[in-house]
Amino acid sequence: MGDIGQFLPMILIFVVAYFFMIRPQMKRQKDEKKFAAELKRGDRVITKSGLHGKVVDLNDKDFSCILETMAGKLKFDRSAISMEMSKKLSAPEKK
């Protein structure tokens, strides 16, 4: 019983780290992957670098998309699109 008592704090630290750090990160990655897969033409999005645009075309071969901006059309990887900012952009305004 004494041997288990020595390892109990380490096991507890690992369990806390899993539930507060590792598990939420895995869930966030899964949600971002789902968001990128559900993109469609006409969606208004914001890239992680802050560029606003509208999805014009989606390419499944290299997992990229073409965004139409005020400066023209630009090709981006779908992983470069910010899920959080894009959802805020397309959310209905509160009155």
Secondary structure as GFF3:
##gff-version 3
##sequence-region A 1 95
A	DSSP	alpha_helix	2	17	.	.	.	ID=ss1
A	DSSP	pi_helix	18	22	.	.	.	ID=ss2
A	DSSP	alpha_helix	23	37	.	.	.	ID=ss3
A	DSSP	beta_strand	44	46	.	.	.	ID=ss4
A	DSSP	beta_strand	52	59	.	.	.	ID=ss5
A	DSSP	beta_strand	64	69	.	.	.	ID=ss6
A	DSSP	beta_strand	72	77	.	.	.	ID=ss7
A	DSSP	three_ten_helix	78	80	.	.	.	ID=ss8
A	DSSP	alpha_helix	83	90	.	.	.	ID=ss9
###
